[in-house]
């Protein structure tokens, strides 16, 4: 199967499929968060304020992390170059700042937002797929995808020079190779995580436990998919920087789950004196 980038051209302005899906991801995540807020008796305006802070912090974090990776600060002004872990960190910092500013119950809200983070990530990866970005290594499996106009194209030359991926001997440099559609792997796994988290609310543990579970599942998912990714940041032998960060997130999530595993404490009811 061959996939070409989805783009809408309006004169000199171009709307990419990634941009569209990023907007959809934030809107759907905000809607899911608002639903969970209603469940715990919080106003849904918190959800849409959070979306604004997450967008600003996420985009800044993603661009800053990318600029650090490529050692070029002018990359901050480029159109591309959004790294998810940078966006996750930047968005989380901005959301924490908003919750602190408004004096909100942070741990309860982190639990409520956890399913939204997973579904937003799933939809965002759809955007990566339809523009041919963040794909995997070459494969002969029947579901392999060719991205002749990807970012970069999946030609033998691009895979070798940009990702240091080994290609079969005798393949012409300009040959377009089928690769693992790792974007779709993440779409499916992240949606499964969303379903698991959605079903666990409400839960019987102390606030913060579900967010810990989200970190464990999200970190494990990313570490697994990285096995198939075409990457140029494998600084630790076969282990990529994203996997190192994923392992750290899994550990952090496990710590939170352990700390908040005790049953939630509810205020005792007070009987009337009659």
Residue pairs with C-beta under 8 A, 6 or more apart in sequence:
1 143
1 144
1 145
1 146
1 178
2 145
2 146
2 147
2 148
2 176
3 129
3 130
3 132
3 145
3 146
3 147
3 150
4 132
4 147
4 148
4 149
5 16
5 17
5 130
5 131
5 132
5 149
5 150
5 151
6 16
6 17
6 20
6 130
6 131
7 14
7 15
7 16
7 17
7 131
8 14
8 15
9 15
16 127
16 131
17 127
17 130
17 131
18 127
18 128
18 130
18 131
18 133
19 127
20 127
21 123
21 124
21 126
21 127
21 130
22 124
22 127
24 123
25 119
25 120
25 121
25 122
25 123
25 124
25 127
26 51
26 54
26 55
26 120
27 51
28 119
28 120
28 123
29 51
29 116
29 117
29 119
29 120
29 123
30 47
30 48
30 50
30 51
30 116
31 47
32 115
32 116
32 119
32 194
32 198
33 46
33 47
33 50
33 51
33 112
33 113
33 116
34 44
34 47
34 48
36 112
36 113
36 115
36 116
36 201
37 43
37 44
37 46
37 47
37 109
37 112
38 44
39 112
39 201
39 202
40 108
40 112
40 202
42 104
42 108
42 109
42 112
46 102
46 104
46 109
49 98
49 102
50 95
50 98
50 113
53 91
53 94
53 95
53 97
53 98
54 91
54 94
54 95
55 91
56 94
57 90
57 91
57 92
57 93
57 94
57 95
57 97
58 87
58 88
58 90
58 91
58 94
59 82
59 87
59 90
60 90
60 94
61 86
61 87
61 88
61 89
61 90
61 91
61 93
62 81
62 82
62 83
62 84
62 86
62 87
62 90
63 75
63 76
63 81
63 82
63 86
64 76
64 86
64 90
65 83
65 85
65 86
65 87
65 89
65 90
66 75
66 81
66 82
66 83
66 86
67 73
67 75
67 76
67 81
69 83
69 233
70 81
75 81
80 151
84 121
84 124
85 242
85 245
95 113
96 106
98 104
99 106
99 109
100 106
105 207
107 206
107 207
107 208
107 211
107 260
108 207
110 207
110 208
110 210
110 211
111 201
111 203
111 207
111 208
111 209
111 210
111 211
112 201
113 211
114 197
114 201
114 210
114 211
114 213
114 214
115 194
115 197
115 198
115 201
115 214
117 214
117 218
118 190
118 191
118 193
118 194
118 197
118 214
118 217
118 218
119 190
119 191
119 194
121 186
121 190
121 218
122 186
122 187
122 188
122 190
122 191
122 194
123 187
125 134
125 183
125 184
125 186
125 187
125 190
126 183
126 187
128 134
128 183
129 181
129 183
129 184
129 187
131 150
131 151
132 147
132 149
132 150
132 151
132 153
132 154
133 150
133 151
133 183
134 182
134 183
134 229
135 145
135 147
135 150
135 154
135 179
135 180
135 181
135 182
135 183
135 229
135 230
136 179
136 180
136 181
136 182
136 185
136 228
136 229
136 230
137 159
137 163
137 165
137 179
137 180
137 228
137 229
137 230
138 144
138 154
138 159
138 165
138 167
138 168
138 177
138 178
138 179
139 178
139 179
139 180
139 228
140 178
141 180
143 181
144 178
144 179
144 180
144 181
145 178
145 179
145 181
146 154
146 176
146 177
146 178
146 179
147 153
147 154
147 176
147 179
148 154
148 155
148 176
152 158
152 162
153 176
154 176
154 177
154 178
154 179
155 173
155 174
155 175
155 176
155 177
156 167
156 171
156 172
156 173
156 174
156 175
156 177
157 173
157 174
159 165
159 167
159 177
159 179
159 230
160 166
160 167
160 173
162 232
163 230
163 231
163 232
164 232
165 230
167 177
171 177
179 230
180 228
180 229
182 225
182 228
182 229
185 225
185 228
186 221
186 222
186 225
189 221
189 224
189 225
190 218
190 221
193 214
193 217
193 218
193 221
196 213
196 217
197 210
197 213
197 214
197 217
200 210
200 213
201 210
203 209
203 210
204 263
204 264
205 260
205 261
205 262
205 263
205 264
206 260
206 261
206 262
206 263
206 264
206 265
207 260
207 264
208 256
208 259
208 260
209 256
209 257
209 260
209 261
211 253
211 256
212 252
212 253
212 254
212 255
212 256
212 257
212 258
212 259
212 260
213 253
213 257
214 253
215 249
215 250
215 252
215 253
215 256
216 249
216 250
216 253
216 254
216 257
217 253
218 249
218 253
219 246
219 247
219 248
219 249
219 250
219 253
220 246
220 250
222 242
222 243
222 246
223 242
223 243
223 246
223 247
223 250
226 240
226 242
226 243
226 246
229 240
229 242
231 240
231 242
233 240
233 241
233 242
234 240
234 241
235 241
236 244
